[in-house]
Amino acid sequence: MADMTKHLTILTGGSRGMGLTMGQQLLAQGQQVLSIARKTSAELAASASKPEQLLQWEQDLSQSAAAAQRLATWLGTLKRSDWASITLINNAGVMPQIAPLSQVPAADMINAMRVGLEAPMALTGAFLSATEGWSIPRKVLNISSGLGRRAMASQASYCTAKAGMDQFSNCVALEEAAKPNGARIVSLAPGVIDTDMQVQLRSAATGDFPDVERFAGLHANGQLTSAGDAAARVLAWLERPDFGDQVVADVRQA
C-alpha cells in the first residue's frame, strides 16, 4: 500500500542563508526535500535523517527554461498516490552590484532578473502543469521582500524582481482559484534577516547607496531576525489554514 503520509517540498536556494535553514527545518520535520541551487550543501545533507530524504540538484537558475524542464520531467516520474502534499518554495535570489542602474553592468542586471523573477515564474509554471490533476494540497510559496513594495535607489533590479514576484503570484492565484483543485499561492516578505545580503547592503558606499546608514543601523541596534527564526516564521506561514487567502503577505502581519 502507498505511504500517503509523505510530504514533498521543492526548495530553491537551499544551500545557504535562510534557504539552508529552511531546508534543515523541513528535514527535521520529516519532509522529503528537493533542493535546487548552484551548489550542493554538505551542511544540508548532514541534516537528513537518511540519504533518500534529500535530493540536491546543482542547477544554474539563470538558465530558467532548463531548470523548469528538469523539474517538469522529474515531477512526471512521481506517483501522485505516494504523497500527502507537495509544495514549491521559490527562495533563490540575487542582489547585483549596489549602485544606480546606470552603473550596473547589463549582464549583472539580467542575471538578477532571471534568477529572481524568470526562474520562479518558469518553475511555478512547470510545477503547476506537472501536478495539475493531483487532488492533494499543492502550495507555492514565493519569498518576496519589502523592497518589492517600496522603491529604493540603487536597488532597481532587486526591487523590480520582487515586485514582479508579487504580481505574478496575484495572477496565478486568480488562475488557480478557477480550477476545481487549484493550488494555493503566497508571495511572502520574510522580514529583515541577518544574511550575507544584509552584509552587502550595509557595506555599500554611501555615494552608491543612499540608504546604507539605515541598514547599518538595523544591524547595530539588533533589529535583524536570525536566519533560523525567519525560516521558522516562513514555514509556519505555510501551515496556516488560511494560506493563500491573502496572496501578497508579510510575516510581520498577525
N, C-alpha and C positions, 0 to 999 in steps of 0.2 A: 504493500500500500504506500502511496506517495506521502512524503512528510510535508504536510501543509503548514508547518509551524515556522518555516524558514522565511526570513525577511532579507531582501537584497537591496543594497544601496550602492549606486554608482556615484563616485565622487571624483571631481576634477581638482587638480592642485593639492593632492593628498600627501605630498612629500615634504612639506614644510609649513611653518606658520600655523594659522588656525586650521587649515586643511588637514595637516598632520594630526593635530589634536582631535579634530572631529573624527578622523579615521580611527584613531586609537579608542575613542569613546564608543564608536559604533561597534568595533570589535569586542570591546568589553561587555557590550550589551548582548553579544552573541549573534550579531548580524553577519551576513555574508557581504563582503565588500569587494567591489572592483574599483581600484584606484587608477586614475588616468593622469599622468604627469610627465614632465620632461625626463625625469629620472626616477628610478625606483628608490625606495627608502628602506634601509635596513632597520631603522627605528620602528617604522610601521610594521614591518614583517615580524619583528620581535614581539609585537603586541597581539598577534594572532594566537589563539589557543591551539590551533592545528593548521598546518600549511594550506589545506584546502579551504580554510575560512576566508583567505585573502588572495585575490588575483591582482597583480600590478602590471600595468602596461606602460612602457616608455613611449610616449606619443607627443609629437610637437603639435600643440593645439592651434598654432598659427596656420597649419595645414588642415583647416576645418572640414573640408569635404572628405579627406581621407579618414579623419578621426570619426566623422559621422558614419561613413560607410563601414568602418571596422566595428563600430558599436552596433549598427543595424544587423550586420552579419552574425555577430556573436549572440545578440538577443534572439535571432532566428533559430539558434541551436538549443535554446532553453525550452523546457517543458513547463508550460504555464501551471499545470496542476501541482508542481513542486513548490510553489511559492505562496506565501500568505499575503505578501505585499511587495511592491517594487517602487523604488524612489531614485530620482536623479537629483544630485546636488551639483549645480554649476558654481564652483567656488573659485576656480583659477582666474587670475587677472594679472595684468602687467601695468606698472606705472613707469612710463618712459621718462626721459630727462625732464626734470622740473624746471621749466623755462617757458617763456612766451611761445606760442605756436610758430611764430616767425623764426625762432631759433632751433626748433626741434627738427632733426632730420626726418624727411618724409618716410623713410623706411621704418624708423622707430615708431612714428605715429601710426603707421599702417599695421605694424606688428601688434601694438597695443589694442587697436580696434578689432583685429582678427581674434586675438586671444580673449579679449574682454567682452565682445559682443557677437561677432560672427560665429565663434565656436559654440557658445551657449545656445544660440538660435539653431545651428545645424544639429547639435547633439539632442536638443529638445525635440526637434522635428523627427529625428531618427528614432528616438525613444518612444514618442507617441505613436508613430506609424507602426513600429515593430510590436507594440503591445496593445494596439487598437482594440482587439477583440477580447482582451483579458478582463475578467469580471472582478478581479481582486483590486484592492485600493492601489491607485497609482498616483504618485505625487512628484511634482517638480519644485525644487527649492532653489531659487536663484539668489546668490549672495550679492546684494547690491551695496549701496553706500549712501550716506547722507550727501555725499558730493554729487550724486546723481540728481539731487533735488535742490542743490544750492550751487550757483555758479561761483567759480574761484579762478582767479588769474593764475596762469602757468599750469593749469590742470585741464586744459581743453580736451585732451584725449581721454583721460580717465573719467572726467565728469560726463562726457558725451557717451562713453561706453555704458556707464551705469544708468544714465537717463534712458538710453535705448533699451537696456535690460528691463527697466520698469515698464516701459511702454509695450515691448513685445510680450511681456507677461500679461498685461491687461488684454491685449488682443487674443492671446492663446486662451485665456480664461473664458472669454466670450465664445470662442470656438468650441471648447470642451464642454461648456455648460449646455450646449445644444445637442450633445450626444447622450445616449442612454447611460453609458458607464464612463463618462468623461473624467479625465484626470483633473486633479486639483493643483493649482499653481500659485506660488507666492514669490514675490521679489522682496527680500528682507534685508534691511540695513542692520548690520550686527553691532553697531556702536563703534566707539573709538578704541582700537585694540593695540596692545603693545607688541607690534610685529616689526619685521625689517622695513615694511612700507612706512611705518611711523618714523623710523630712524632716517629714512630718505627725506621725509618731509621736514623734520626739524634740523637736518644737516644742510639744507639747501642755502644758497647765498641769498641774502636779503634782497639784493637787486634783482634776482631772478624770481623770487617768490615772496610777495608782499606779506603773506600770512605766516611766515616762518616763526615769528615770535609766539603766535597763538599756539602752534603745535609744540613748540619748546616748552611753553607754559603748562600745557596739558601733562607733559611728562614730568616736569619739575614739581607739579602740585599733586602728583599721584592720581590723576584723573583718567588714566588709561586702564582699560579692562585687560586682564591677563588672557592669553590665548585659550587657556583651559576653561576659564569662566565664560568667555564669549562662545566657545564651542558648545558648552553645556546649554547655554541660553538659546542658541540657534537650534540645536537638536530638540530641545524641549518644545520649541515652536512647532516643529513637525508633528508632535504628538497631540497638539491641541485639537479638540473635537471640531472647532470652527476653522481649522486650517483651510485656507482658500477663500473664505468669506470676504476677507479684505485682501486684495491681491497685492497692493503695494503697502508694505508694513515696515515697522521698526521695532527691534527687540525692546527698546526703552518704553514702548507703549505697554499699558496694562494688559 
